[in-house]
Amino acid sequence: MTEIGWRRRLLAARKGILKKLVPLAYGTFFRKASRSRPGPVTTPPKRILLFNPAHIGDIIIATSLIPILRNAFPSAEIGFAVGSWAQMIVRNHPDIAHTHCIDHWKANRSGSSFWAKMRQYKTTRRRALREIRGLHYDVALCLFSHFPDLLDVAWDAKIPIRVGFQGVFFSALATHLVDNPANPLIHQGEKLAHLLKVLPIEPRYFALRRSTLPPTGDDADQEVCQLLQVTSLREARYRIVHIGSGDARREFPDIFWRELAEKLCPQHTLLFTGRGPREAGKIARIIDGLPNCVNACDQFSWSGYVAAVRHAEILYGVESMAGHLAGAVGTRCIVAYGGTAGVARWRPEGRDSIVMTNHVPCAPCHQPDGCPEMTCMHGFGPDDLIALSGDARR
């Protein structure tokens, strides 16, 4: 067996051991909490708090629960606890009354030291806990099925009904535990909706699950108009190319996007979007000397980027939040996925969303960093994206 094969076996074994030992340890330590689980919830809640410390794409998926909750409990107040890096998705949302920021050190992707992340976590946790206690939530839904699940925050806030997935780190602090669906073909949003089955919700409401975002205003539209040098988005015709994913191993080389741009730029305006100096440099190299190509990296506020995606003809990209955003606002997207996390579970859910991947035997490998070969990202080229977008091959 290869070194990579042994490494995967060891990681799988370690994961299996931790999955059994951690709930046992916390069940012993918090013996009182684990013995006091009430029966099924029968009373409609007045205040519901969703916890999810993950990143932008995960939170966009998590917003698909909002239409279910809003229609099942029209008078209930809904709160959302997220990392500060994702607060713009739920803040000012018409169906979300309260937003709380908890920057957990494990989910913090900044370049800060571990101790700086820990200090930030303690500060934001303390502030959020004070806010949450003051609002007296009835139900906490902890949406993250791995560490950090934040059930400890819900328990510390004395929320009477705390719902989480079986086997999570603080599972002993939950009042209700839901089985983590083993079927890899279930989408992440559908998986999260399993938590809602603890509440008295009629089955018909689950059909309403759909990611939702706050509306954008004229200022956001103006950001796009200024970049495209047009007076109105009605006259704008452009496509977005989002090259980054937050992980270089899940990205294509510059030559891939250069070839795509060369084939499309004679007929289409292309907005290349991204974030940070690394992606800005990549985009500059890709579009160097090409007409109708705009380096829009770090050029938009969040609302401006949502507006840009909403009015785009098509979005091209790789596995990232951009595809989930396009699906949420109804823009057609064509994205390439690797096999690390499972395409069926993490695909964009928009009706006009197309995902390309190379189905290899080792996928999904559930390796956060993938492998050196990343053969799941091979086997297709720019012409495949162009053909799927309805353009003739060039």
C-alpha positions as YAML, in Angstrom:
chain: A
units: angstrom
residues:
- id: 1
  name: MET
  ca: [0.00, 0.00, 0.00]
- id: 2
  name: THR
  ca: [1.25, 3.50, -0.82]
- id: 3
  name: GLU
  ca: [2.21, 6.05, 1.82]
- id: 4
  name: ILE
  ca: [-0.91, 8.08, 0.96]
- id: 5
  name: GLY
  ca: [-3.08, 4.98, 1.45]
- id: 6
  name: TRP
  ca: [-1.62, 4.31, 4.89]
- id: 7
  name: ARG
  ca: [-2.04, 7.96, 5.83]
- id: 8
  name: ARG
  ca: [-5.71, 7.86, 4.87]
- id: 9
  name: ARG
  ca: [-6.26, 4.70, 6.90]
- id: 10
  name: LEU
  ca: [-4.61, 6.24, 9.96]
- id: 11
  name: LEU
  ca: [-6.68, 9.42, 9.63]
- id: 12
  name: ALA
  ca: [-9.88, 7.38, 9.26]
- id: 13
  name: ALA
  ca: [-8.98, 5.29, 12.31]
- id: 14
  name: ARG
  ca: [-8.21, 8.39, 14.38]
- id: 15
  name: LYS
  ca: [-11.48, 9.98, 13.31]
- id: 16
  name: GLY
  ca: [-13.41, 6.84, 14.30]
- id: 17
  name: ILE
  ca: [-11.75, 6.67, 17.73]
- id: 18
  name: LEU
  ca: [-12.38, 10.36, 18.46]
- id: 19
  name: LYS
  ca: [-15.99, 10.06, 17.31]
- id: 20
  name: LYS
  ca: [-16.57, 7.40, 19.99]
- id: 21
  name: LEU
  ca: [-14.40, 8.74, 22.80]
- id: 22
  name: VAL
  ca: [-15.31, 12.43, 22.73]
- id: 23
  name: PRO
  ca: [-19.07, 12.03, 23.36]
- id: 24
  name: LEU
  ca: [-18.27, 9.43, 26.05]
- id: 25
  name: ALA
  ca: [-15.89, 11.79, 27.82]
- id: 26
  name: TYR
  ca: [-18.30, 14.71, 27.73]
- id: 27
  name: GLY
  ca: [-21.21, 12.51, 28.65]
- id: 28
  name: THR
  ca: [-19.31, 11.60, 31.82]
- id: 29
  name: PHE
  ca: [-18.14, 15.14, 32.58]
- id: 30
  name: PHE
  ca: [-21.56, 16.68, 32.00]
- id: 31
  name: ARG
  ca: [-23.51, 13.75, 33.42]
- id: 32
  name: LYS
  ca: [-26.38, 15.92, 34.64]
- id: 33
  name: ALA
  ca: [-26.83, 17.59, 31.23]
- id: 34
  name: SER
  ca: [-26.85, 14.28, 29.38]
- id: 35
  name: ARG
  ca: [-29.57, 12.81, 31.67]
- id: 36
  name: SER
  ca: [-32.01, 15.71, 31.49]
- id: 37
  name: ARG
  ca: [-33.14, 15.52, 27.86]
- id: 38
  name: PRO
  ca: [-36.85, 16.31, 27.49]
- id: 39
  name: GLY
  ca: [-39.30, 14.67, 25.13]
- id: 40
  name: PRO
  ca: [-40.40, 15.95, 21.69]
- id: 41
  name: VAL
  ca: [-41.00, 19.68, 21.27]
- id: 42
  name: THR
  ca: [-44.73, 20.40, 20.98]
- id: 43
  name: THR
  ca: [-44.97, 24.13, 21.70]
- id: 44
  name: PRO
  ca: [-44.17, 26.55, 18.84]
- id: 45
  name: PRO
  ca: [-41.06, 28.53, 19.81]
- id: 46
  name: LYS
  ca: [-41.12, 32.32, 20.13]
- id: 47
  name: ARG
  ca: [-37.38, 32.84, 19.55]
- id: 48
  name: ILE
  ca: [-35.09, 30.54, 17.56]
- id: 49
  name: LEU
  ca: [-31.31, 30.85, 17.36]
- id: 50
  name: LEU
  ca: [-29.22, 29.18, 14.65]
- id: 51
  name: PHE
  ca: [-25.52, 28.57, 15.29]
- id: 52
  name: ASN
  ca: [-23.02, 28.13, 12.47]
- id: 53
  name: PRO
  ca: [-19.38, 29.26, 12.89]
- id: 54
  name: ALA
  ca: [-18.32, 28.29, 9.35]
- id: 55
  name: HIS
  ca: [-17.65, 30.40, 6.28]
- id: 56
  name: ILE
  ca: [-19.56, 32.19, 3.56]
- id: 57
  name: GLY
  ca: [-20.60, 29.23, 1.41]
- id: 58
  name: ASP
  ca: [-21.77, 27.25, 4.45]
- id: 59
  name: ILE
  ca: [-23.84, 30.17, 5.74]
- id: 60
  name: ILE
  ca: [-25.47, 30.72, 2.34]
- id: 61
  name: ILE
  ca: [-26.51, 27.05, 2.43]
- id: 62
  name: ALA
  ca: [-27.73, 27.42, 6.03]
- id: 63
  name: THR
  ca: [-30.04, 30.30, 5.05]
- id: 64
  name: SER
  ca: [-32.13, 27.71, 3.19]
- id: 65
  name: LEU
  ca: [-33.68, 26.85, 6.58]
- id: 66
  name: ILE
  ca: [-35.05, 30.36, 7.01]
- id: 67
  name: PRO
  ca: [-38.09, 29.97, 4.68]
- id: 68
  name: ILE
  ca: [-39.07, 26.77, 6.52]
- id: 69
  name: LEU
  ca: [-38.88, 28.40, 9.95]
- id: 70
  name: ARG
  ca: [-40.54, 31.64, 8.83]
- id: 71
  name: ASN
  ca: [-43.56, 29.83, 7.34]
- id: 72
  name: ALA
  ca: [-43.85, 27.29, 10.13]
- id: 73
  name: PHE
  ca: [-43.59, 29.94, 12.88]
- id: 74
  name: PRO
  ca: [-44.69, 33.29, 11.37]
- id: 75
  name: SER
  ca: [-44.52, 35.21, 14.64]
- id: 76
  name: ALA
  ca: [-41.21, 33.78, 15.89]
- id: 77
  name: GLU
  ca: [-38.04, 35.88, 16.05]
- id: 78
  name: ILE
  ca: [-35.08, 34.22, 14.35]
- id: 79
  name: GLY
  ca: [-31.48, 34.90, 15.36]
- id: 80
  name: PHE
  ca: [-28.24, 33.73, 13.73]
- id: 81
  name: ALA
  ca: [-24.84, 33.32, 15.40]
- id: 82
  name: VAL
  ca: [-22.00, 33.34, 12.85]
- id: 83
  name: GLY
  ca: [-18.35, 34.30, 12.52]
- id: 84
  name: SER
  ca: [-17.73, 37.96, 11.80]
- id: 85
  name: TRP
  ca: [-16.37, 36.92, 8.38]
- id: 86
  name: ALA
  ca: [-19.90, 35.80, 7.38]
- id: 87
  name: GLN
  ca: [-22.13, 38.24, 9.26]
- id: 88
  name: MET
  ca: [-22.97, 40.25, 6.12]
- id: 89
  name: ILE
  ca: [-24.97, 37.29, 4.81]
- id: 90
  name: VAL
  ca: [-27.50, 37.37, 7.65]
- id: 91
  name: ARG
  ca: [-27.29, 40.93, 8.95]
- id: 92
  name: ASN
  ca: [-30.13, 43.05, 7.50]
- id: 93
  name: HIS
  ca: [-31.86, 39.89, 6.30]
- id: 94
  name: PRO
  ca: [-35.62, 40.63, 6.38]
- id: 95
  name: ASP
  ca: [-36.39, 37.36, 8.19]
- id: 96
  name: ILE
  ca: [-33.54, 37.49, 10.72]
- id: 97
  name: ALA
  ca: [-34.15, 39.69, 13.74]
- id: 98
  name: HIS
  ca: [-30.81, 39.30, 15.55]
- id: 99
  name: THR
  ca: [-27.23, 38.64, 14.48]
- id: 100
  name: HIS
  ca: [-24.50, 37.54, 16.90]
- id: 101
  name: CYS
  ca: [-20.80, 37.16, 16.04]
- id: 102
  name: ILE
  ca: [-18.67, 34.37, 17.51]
- id: 103
  name: ASP
  ca: [-15.21, 34.07, 15.92]
- id: 104
  name: HIS
  ca: [-14.22, 30.59, 16.98]
- id: 105
  name: TRP
  ca: [-10.46, 30.04, 16.80]
- id: 106
  name: LYS
  ca: [-10.87, 26.75, 14.90]
- id: 107
  name: ALA
  ca: [-12.86, 28.38, 12.10]
- id: 108
  name: ASN
  ca: [-10.71, 31.53, 11.92]
- id: 109
  name: ARG
  ca: [-8.76, 31.56, 8.63]
- id: 110
  name: SER
  ca: [-6.92, 34.81, 9.26]
- id: 111
  name: GLY
  ca: [-3.15, 34.94, 9.37]
- id: 112
  name: SER
  ca: [-3.16, 35.80, 13.08]
- id: 113
  name: SER
  ca: [-1.34, 33.67, 15.64]
- id: 114
  name: PHE
  ca: [-3.19, 30.97, 17.56]
- id: 115
  name: TRP
  ca: [-3.17, 33.09, 20.72]
- id: 116
  name: ALA
  ca: [-4.56, 36.12, 18.86]
- id: 117
  name: LYS
  ca: [-7.33, 33.93, 17.47]
- id: 118
  name: MET
  ca: [-8.03, 32.59, 20.94]
- id: 119
  name: ARG
  ca: [-8.27, 36.11, 22.39]
- id: 120
  name: GLN
  ca: [-10.63, 37.12, 19.59]
- id: 121
  name: TYR
  ca: [-12.76, 34.04, 20.25]
- id: 122
  name: LYS
  ca: [-13.02, 34.76, 23.97]
- id: 123
  name: THR
  ca: [-13.93, 38.39, 23.37]
- id: 124
  name: THR
  ca: [-16.60, 37.68, 20.75]
- id: 125
  name: ARG
  ca: [-17.99, 34.71, 22.71]
- id: 126
  name: ARG
  ca: [-18.37, 36.81, 25.85]
- id: 127
  name: ARG
  ca: [-20.16, 39.59, 23.97]
- id: 128
  name: ALA
  ca: [-22.43, 37.21, 22.04]
- id: 129
  name: LEU
  ca: [-23.28, 35.27, 25.18]
- id: 130
  name: ARG
  ca: [-24.39, 38.47, 26.88]
- id: 131
  name: GLU
  ca: [-26.60, 39.33, 23.87]
- id: 132
  name: ILE
  ca: [-28.07, 35.83, 23.64]
- id: 133
  name: ARG
  ca: [-28.89, 35.62, 27.33]
- id: 134
  name: GLY
  ca: [-30.67, 38.95, 27.13]
- id: 135
  name: LEU
  ca: [-32.96, 37.75, 24.34]
- id: 136
  name: HIS
  ca: [-34.12, 34.54, 26.10]
- id: 137
  name: TYR
  ca: [-34.21, 32.22, 23.10]
- id: 138
  name: ASP
  ca: [-36.45, 29.13, 23.34]
- id: 139
  name: VAL
  ca: [-34.58, 26.94, 20.82]
- id: 140
  name: ALA
  ca: [-30.98, 26.68, 19.65]
- id: 141
  name: LEU
  ca: [-30.21, 24.83, 16.42]
- id: 142
  name: CYS
  ca: [-26.50, 24.02, 16.16]
- id: 143
  name: LEU
  ca: [-25.95, 23.47, 12.45]
- id: 144
  name: PHE
  ca: [-22.28, 22.47, 12.43]
- id: 145
  name: SER
  ca: [-21.78, 18.69, 12.51]
- id: 146
  name: HIS
  ca: [-18.08, 18.91, 13.44]
- id: 147
  name: PHE
  ca: [-16.06, 20.84, 15.98]
- id: 148
  name: PRO
  ca: [-16.86, 23.63, 16.80]
- id: 149
  name: ASP
  ca: [-20.57, 22.87, 17.09]
- id: 150
  name: LEU
  ca: [-21.15, 25.72, 19.62]
- id: 151
  name: LEU
  ca: [-23.55, 23.64, 21.71]
- id: 152
  name: ASP
  ca: [-21.47, 24.78, 24.68]
- id: 153
  name: VAL
  ca: [-22.49, 28.39, 23.97]
- id: 154
  name: ALA
  ca: [-26.17, 27.42, 23.77]
- id: 155
  name: TRP
  ca: [-25.82, 25.51, 27.06]
- id: 156
  name: ASP
  ca: [-23.98, 28.39, 28.73]
- id: 157
  name: ALA
  ca: [-26.72, 30.77, 27.56]
- id: 158
  name: LYS
  ca: [-29.31, 28.51, 29.27]
- id: 159
  name: ILE
  ca: [-31.39, 28.04, 26.12]
- id: 160
  name: PRO
  ca: [-33.87, 25.35, 27.20]
- id: 161
  name: ILE
  ca: [-34.02, 23.41, 23.91]
- id: 162
  name: ARG
  ca: [-30.64, 22.71, 22.29]
- id: 163
  name: VAL
  ca: [-30.61, 20.65, 19.09]
- id: 164
  name: GLY
  ca: [-27.48, 19.19, 17.50]
- id: 165
  name: PHE
  ca: [-26.15, 16.25, 15.51]
- id: 166
  name: GLN
  ca: [-25.22, 12.93, 17.08]
- id: 167
  name: GLY
  ca: [-21.51, 12.57, 17.80]
- id: 168
  name: VAL
  ca: [-20.55, 16.25, 17.80]
- id: 169
  name: PHE
  ca: [-17.97, 17.41, 20.32]
- id: 170
  name: PHE
  ca: [-20.44, 18.87, 22.83]
- id: 171
  name: SER
  ca: [-23.26, 16.42, 22.12]
- id: 172
  name: ALA
  ca: [-23.75, 15.77, 25.85]
- id: 173
  name: LEU
  ca: [-24.89, 19.39, 26.21]
- id: 174
  name: ALA
  ca: [-27.76, 18.97, 23.73]
- id: 175
  name: THR
  ca: [-31.32, 18.30, 24.81]
- id: 176
  name: HIS
  ca: [-32.16, 16.73, 21.45]
- id: 177
  name: LEU
  ca: [-29.77, 14.90, 19.12]
- id: 178
  name: VAL
  ca: [-30.46, 14.12, 15.47]
- id: 179
  name: ASP
  ca: [-28.77, 11.40, 13.44]
- id: 180
  name: ASN
  ca: [-26.16, 12.69, 11.01]
- id: 181
  name: PRO
  ca: [-27.39, 11.42, 7.59]
- id: 182
  name: ALA
  ca: [-24.94, 8.86, 6.25]
- id: 183
  name: ASN
  ca: [-26.14, 9.11, 2.64]
- id: 184
  name: PRO
  ca: [-23.40, 11.05, 0.76]
- id: 185
  name: LEU
  ca: [-25.90, 12.08, -1.93]
- id: 186
  name: ILE
  ca: [-27.92, 14.23, 0.48]
- id: 187
  name: HIS
  ca: [-27.21, 17.90, -0.02]
- id: 188
  name: GLN
  ca: [-25.83, 19.82, 2.95]
- id: 189
  name: GLY
  ca: [-28.95, 21.98, 3.10]
- id: 190
  name: GLU
  ca: [-31.18, 18.91, 3.27]
- id: 191
  name: LYS
  ca: [-28.91, 17.50, 5.98]
- id: 192
  name: LEU
  ca: [-29.32, 20.65, 8.05]
- id: 193
  name: ALA
  ca: [-33.08, 20.47, 7.63]
- id: 194
  name: HIS
  ca: [-33.06, 17.18, 9.59]
- id: 195
  name: LEU
  ca: [-32.45, 19.25, 12.74]
- id: 196
  name: LEU
  ca: [-35.80, 21.00, 12.22]
- id: 197
  name: LYS
  ca: [-37.70, 17.73, 12.53]
- id: 198
  name: VAL
  ca: [-37.36, 18.04, 16.30]
- id: 199
  name: LEU
  ca: [-39.71, 21.04, 16.12]
- id: 200
  name: PRO
  ca: [-43.47, 20.90, 15.46]
- id: 201
  name: ILE
  ca: [-43.22, 21.68, 11.73]
- id: 202
  name: GLU
  ca: [-45.65, 20.34, 9.16]
- id: 203
  name: PRO
  ca: [-43.91, 18.26, 6.44]
- id: 204
  name: ARG
  ca: [-45.21, 20.54, 3.67]
- id: 205
  name: TYR
  ca: [-43.00, 23.40, 4.88]
- id: 206
  name: PHE
  ca: [-39.78, 21.48, 4.16]
- id: 207
  name: ALA
  ca: [-40.48, 21.86, 0.44]
- id: 208
  name: LEU
  ca: [-39.86, 25.61, 0.87]
- id: 209
  name: ARG
  ca: [-36.16, 25.16, 1.67]
- id: 210
  name: ARG
  ca: [-34.15, 27.63, -0.42]
- id: 211
  name: SER
  ca: [-31.13, 29.83, 0.25]
- id: 212
  name: THR
  ca: [-32.07, 33.47, 0.68]
- id: 213
  name: LEU
  ca: [-30.02, 36.66, 0.92]
- id: 214
  name: PRO
  ca: [-30.81, 40.22, 1.99]
- id: 215
  name: PRO
  ca: [-31.82, 42.50, -0.90]
- id: 216
  name: THR
  ca: [-29.20, 44.83, -2.35]
- id: 217
  name: GLY
  ca: [-29.83, 48.51, -2.95]
- id: 218
  name: ASP
  ca: [-28.94, 51.19, -5.45]
- id: 219
  name: ASP
  ca: [-25.50, 51.71, -3.91]
- id: 220
  name: ALA
  ca: [-24.57, 48.10, -4.69]
- id: 221
  name: ASP
  ca: [-25.79, 48.48, -8.28]
- id: 222
  name: GLN
  ca: [-23.73, 51.65, -8.62]
- id: 223
  name: GLU
  ca: [-20.56, 49.79, -7.63]
- id: 224
  name: VAL
  ca: [-21.06, 47.47, -10.60]
- id: 225
  name: CYS
  ca: [-21.98, 50.31, -12.96]
- id: 226
  name: GLN
  ca: [-18.86, 52.29, -12.04]
- id: 227
  name: LEU
  ca: [-16.59, 49.31, -12.61]
- id: 228
  name: LEU
  ca: [-18.20, 48.56, -15.99]
- id: 229
  name: GLN
  ca: [-18.47, 52.26, -16.85]
- id: 230
  name: VAL
  ca: [-22.17, 52.07, -17.68]
- id: 231
  name: THR
  ca: [-25.05, 54.22, -16.45]
- id: 232
  name: SER
  ca: [-27.45, 51.36, -15.71]
- id: 233
  name: LEU
  ca: [-27.20, 47.61, -15.16]
- id: 234
  name: ARG
  ca: [-29.98, 47.19, -17.72]
- id: 235
  name: GLU
  ca: [-27.44, 47.94, -20.44]
- id: 236
  name: ALA
  ca: [-24.67, 45.83, -18.89]
- id: 237
  name: ARG
  ca: [-23.78, 42.49, -20.44]
- id: 238
  name: TYR
  ca: [-20.99, 40.65, -18.67]
- id: 239
  name: ARG
  ca: [-19.88, 37.33, -17.25]
- id: 240
  name: ILE
  ca: [-18.06, 36.66, -13.99]
- id: 241
  name: VAL
  ca: [-15.00, 34.46, -13.68]
- id: 242
  name: HIS
  ca: [-14.22, 33.58, -10.05]
- id: 243
  name: ILE
  ca: [-10.86, 31.82, -10.00]
- id: 244
  name: GLY
  ca: [-10.29, 31.29, -6.26]
- id: 245
  name: SER
  ca: [-11.53, 28.78, -3.73]
- id: 246
  name: GLY
  ca: [-9.55, 29.57, -0.59]
- id: 247
  name: ASP
  ca: [-7.44, 26.46, -1.22]
- id: 248
  name: ALA
  ca: [-4.87, 26.52, -4.04]
- id: 249
  name: ARG
  ca: [-5.17, 22.74, -4.59]
- id: 250
  name: ARG
  ca: [-8.78, 23.13, -5.65]
- id: 251
  name: GLU
  ca: [-7.92, 25.78, -8.22]
- id: 252
  name: PHE
  ca: [-6.91, 25.66, -11.87]
- id: 253
  name: PRO
  ca: [-3.56, 26.91, -13.16]
- id: 254
  name: ASP
  ca: [-3.40, 30.37, -14.71]
- id: 255
  name: ILE
  ca: [-3.16, 28.91, -18.22]
- id: 256
  name: PHE
  ca: [-6.63, 27.35, -17.83]
- id: 257
  name: TRP
  ca: [-8.29, 30.71, -17.17]
- id: 258
  name: ARG
  ca: [-6.10, 32.48, -19.72]
- id: 259
  name: GLU
  ca: [-7.35, 30.15, -22.45]
- id: 260
  name: LEU
  ca: [-10.96, 30.62, -21.31]
- id: 261
  name: ALA
  ca: [-10.54, 34.41, -21.38]
- id: 262
  name: GLU
  ca: [-8.94, 34.36, -24.84]
- id: 263
  name: LYS
  ca: [-11.90, 32.42, -26.23]
- id: 264
  name: LEU
  ca: [-14.61, 34.54, -24.58]
- id: 265
  name: CYS
  ca: [-13.29, 38.10, -24.42]
- id: 266
  name: PRO
  ca: [-13.81, 38.96, -28.13]
- id: 267
  name: GLN
  ca: [-17.60, 38.65, -27.63]
- id: 268
  name: HIS
  ca: [-18.12, 39.09, -23.86]
- id: 269
  name: THR
  ca: [-17.04, 41.41, -21.07]
- id: 270
  name: LEU
  ca: [-15.45, 39.34, -18.31]
- id: 271
  name: LEU
  ca: [-15.25, 40.40, -14.66]
- id: 272
  name: PHE
  ca: [-12.54, 38.43, -12.89]
- id: 273
  name: THR
  ca: [-13.37, 38.41, -9.18]
- id: 274
  name: GLY
  ca: [-11.42, 37.26, -6.15]
- id: 275
  name: ARG
  ca: [-10.02, 38.32, -2.83]
- id: 276
  name: GLY
  ca: [-6.57, 39.13, -1.53]
- id: 277
  name: PRO
  ca: [-3.15, 39.86, -3.05]
- id: 278
  name: ARG
  ca: [-2.57, 36.30, -4.26]
- id: 279
  name: GLU
  ca: [-5.73, 36.17, -6.36]
- id: 280
  name: ALA
  ca: [-5.27, 39.78, -7.53]
- id: 281
  name: GLY
  ca: [-1.82, 38.84, -8.86]
- id: 282
  name: LYS
  ca: [-3.15, 35.72, -10.57]
- id: 283
  name: ILE
  ca: [-5.91, 37.69, -12.28]
- id: 284
  name: ALA
  ca: [-3.45, 40.35, -13.46]
- id: 285
  name: ARG
  ca: [-1.31, 37.65, -15.10]
- id: 286
  name: ILE
  ca: [-4.32, 35.91, -16.64]
- id: 287
  name: ILE
  ca: [-5.86, 38.95, -18.31]
- id: 288
  name: ASP
  ca: [-2.64, 40.76, -19.23]
- id: 289
  name: GLY
  ca: [-3.10, 42.28, -22.70]
- id: 290
  name: LEU
  ca: [-6.62, 40.92, -23.24]
- id: 291
  name: PRO
  ca: [-9.54, 43.19, -24.21]
- id: 292
  name: ASN
  ca: [-12.88, 43.31, -22.36]
- id: 293
  name: CYS
  ca: [-11.37, 41.80, -19.19]
- id: 294
  name: VAL
  ca: [-11.64, 43.60, -15.84]
- id: 295
  name: ASN
  ca: [-9.66, 42.77, -12.71]
- id: 296
  name: ALA
  ca: [-12.42, 43.15, -10.10]
- id: 297
  name: CYS
  ca: [-10.50, 41.50, -7.26]
- id: 298
  name: ASP
  ca: [-11.25, 43.35, -4.01]
- id: 299
  name: GLN
  ca: [-13.21, 45.97, -5.95]
- id: 300
  name: PHE
  ca: [-16.64, 45.25, -4.45]
- id: 301
  name: SER
  ca: [-18.25, 45.46, -1.06]
- id: 302
  name: TRP
  ca: [-20.23, 42.34, -0.19]
- id: 303
  name: SER
  ca: [-23.48, 43.95, -1.36]
- id: 304
  name: GLY
  ca: [-21.77, 45.09, -4.55]
- id: 305
  name: TYR
  ca: [-20.53, 41.57, -5.24]
- id: 306
  name: VAL
  ca: [-24.01, 40.12, -4.68]
- id: 307
  name: ALA
  ca: [-25.40, 42.67, -7.14]
- id: 308
  name: ALA
  ca: [-22.66, 41.83, -9.66]
- id: 309
  name: VAL
  ca: [-23.45, 38.11, -9.47]
- id: 310
  name: ARG
  ca: [-27.21, 38.71, -9.56]
- id: 311
  name: HIS
  ca: [-27.03, 40.67, -12.83]
- id: 312
  name: ALA
  ca: [-24.34, 38.57, -14.54]
- id: 313
  name: GLU
  ca: [-25.21, 36.38, -17.50]
- id: 314
  name: ILE
  ca: [-23.10, 33.45, -16.25]
- id: 315
  name: LEU
  ca: [-20.59, 32.77, -13.48]
- id: 316
  name: TYR
  ca: [-17.63, 30.47, -14.11]
- id: 317
  name: GLY
  ca: [-15.61, 29.19, -11.18]
- id: 318
  name: VAL
  ca: [-14.36, 26.41, -8.96]
- id: 319
  name: GLU
  ca: [-15.60, 25.08, -5.63]
- id: 320
  name: SER
  ca: [-16.17, 28.22, -3.58]
- id: 321
  name: MET
  ca: [-18.83, 30.47, -2.12]
- id: 322
  name: ALA
  ca: [-19.34, 32.10, -5.55]
- id: 323
  name: GLY
  ca: [-21.28, 29.12, -6.88]
- id: 324
  name: HIS
  ca: [-23.56, 29.04, -3.81]
- id: 325
  name: LEU
  ca: [-24.12, 32.77, -4.16]
- id: 326
  name: ALA
  ca: [-25.05, 32.39, -7.83]
- id: 327
  name: GLY
  ca: [-27.47, 29.61, -6.95]
- id: 328
  name: ALA
  ca: [-29.08, 31.74, -4.24]
- id: 329
  name: VAL
  ca: [-29.69, 34.74, -6.52]
- id: 330
  name: GLY
  ca: [-30.73, 32.66, -9.55]
- id: 331
  name: THR
  ca: [-27.73, 33.30, -11.81]
- id: 332
  name: ARG
  ca: [-26.52, 30.52, -14.03]
- id: 333
  name: CYS
  ca: [-23.17, 29.12, -12.90]
- id: 334
  name: ILE
  ca: [-20.75, 26.55, -14.28]
- id: 335
  name: VAL
  ca: [-18.27, 25.42, -11.64]
- id: 336
  name: ALA
  ca: [-15.60, 22.74, -11.42]
- id: 337
  name: TYR
  ca: [-15.40, 20.68, -8.21]
- id: 338
  name: GLY
  ca: [-12.72, 18.43, -6.83]
- id: 339
  name: GLY
  ca: [-13.62, 15.25, -4.99]
- id: 340
  name: THR
  ca: [-12.35, 16.08, -1.52]
- id: 341
  name: ALA
  ca: [-15.68, 16.81, 0.19]
- id: 342
  name: GLY
  ca: [-18.31, 15.24, -2.06]
- id: 343
  name: VAL
  ca: [-19.94, 16.98, -5.02]
- id: 344
  name: ALA
  ca: [-23.49, 15.87, -4.25]
- id: 345
  name: ARG
  ca: [-23.36, 17.29, -0.73]
- id: 346
  name: TRP
  ca: [-21.72, 20.62, -1.48]
- id: 347
  name: ARG
  ca: [-22.93, 21.53, -4.97]
- id: 348
  name: PRO
  ca: [-24.74, 24.82, -5.63]
- id: 349
  name: GLU
  ca: [-28.49, 24.25, -5.52]
- id: 350
  name: GLY
  ca: [-29.60, 26.76, -8.14]
- id: 351
  name: ARG
  ca: [-31.75, 25.50, -10.99]
- id: 352
  name: ASP
  ca: [-29.21, 26.79, -13.49]
- id: 353
  name: SER
  ca: [-26.16, 25.48, -11.65]
- id: 354
  name: ILE
  ca: [-23.89, 23.02, -13.45]
- id: 355
  name: VAL
  ca: [-21.05, 21.19, -11.70]
- id: 356
  name: MET
  ca: [-18.18, 19.48, -13.49]
- id: 357
  name: THR
  ca: [-15.96, 16.94, -11.76]
- id: 358
  name: ASN
  ca: [-13.77, 13.97, -12.55]
- id: 359
  name: HIS
  ca: [-15.29, 10.93, -10.86]
- id: 360
  name: VAL
  ca: [-12.29, 9.07, -9.49]
- id: 361
  name: PRO
  ca: [-12.41, 6.01, -7.18]
- id: 362
  name: CYS
  ca: [-10.87, 7.86, -4.22]
- id: 363
  name: ALA
  ca: [-13.52, 10.59, -4.17]
- id: 364
  name: PRO
  ca: [-14.75, 11.82, -1.81]
- id: 365
  name: CYS
  ca: [-11.55, 11.48, 0.21]
- id: 366
  name: HIS
  ca: [-12.56, 13.98, 2.93]
- id: 367
  name: GLN
  ca: [-8.96, 15.18, 3.07]
- id: 368
  name: PRO
  ca: [-9.02, 18.91, 3.88]
- id: 369
  name: ASP
  ca: [-5.91, 19.55, 1.78]
- id: 370
  name: GLY
  ca: [-6.60, 16.97, -0.90]
- id: 371
  name: CYS
  ca: [-3.65, 15.04, -2.28]
- id: 372
  name: PRO
  ca: [-0.61, 16.07, -4.38]
- id: 373
  name: GLU
  ca: [-2.10, 14.60, -7.57]
- id: 374
  name: MET
  ca: [-5.67, 15.99, -7.33]
- id: 375
  name: THR
  ca: [-6.75, 13.90, -10.31]
- id: 376
  name: CYS
  ca: [-10.35, 14.79, -9.46]
- id: 377
  name: MET
  ca: [-9.61, 18.26, -10.87]
- id: 378
  name: HIS
  ca: [-8.24, 16.90, -14.17]
- id: 379
  name: GLY
  ca: [-9.94, 15.74, -17.34]
- id: 380
  name: PHE
  ca: [-11.70, 18.87, -18.55]
- id: 381
  name: GLY
  ca: [-10.67, 22.16, -20.06]
- id: 382
  name: PRO
  ca: [-11.94, 25.66, -20.89]
- id: 383
  name: ASP
  ca: [-13.83, 24.37, -23.94]
- id: 384
  name: ASP
  ca: [-16.01, 22.23, -21.65]
- id: 385
  name: LEU
  ca: [-17.07, 25.27, -19.63]
- id: 386
  name: ILE
  ca: [-17.75, 27.22, -22.81]
- id: 387
  name: ALA
  ca: [-19.83, 24.41, -24.32]
- id: 388
  name: LEU
  ca: [-21.93, 24.12, -21.16]
- id: 389
  name: SER
  ca: [-22.62, 27.84, -21.24]
- id: 390
  name: GLY
  ca: [-24.25, 27.47, -24.66]
- id: 391
  name: ASP
  ca: [-21.46, 29.02, -26.70]
- id: 392
  name: ALA
  ca: [-20.07, 27.28, -29.73]
- id: 393
  name: ARG
  ca: [-16.60, 25.79, -29.34]
- id: 394
  name: ARG
  ca: [-13.88, 28.08, -30.61]
...
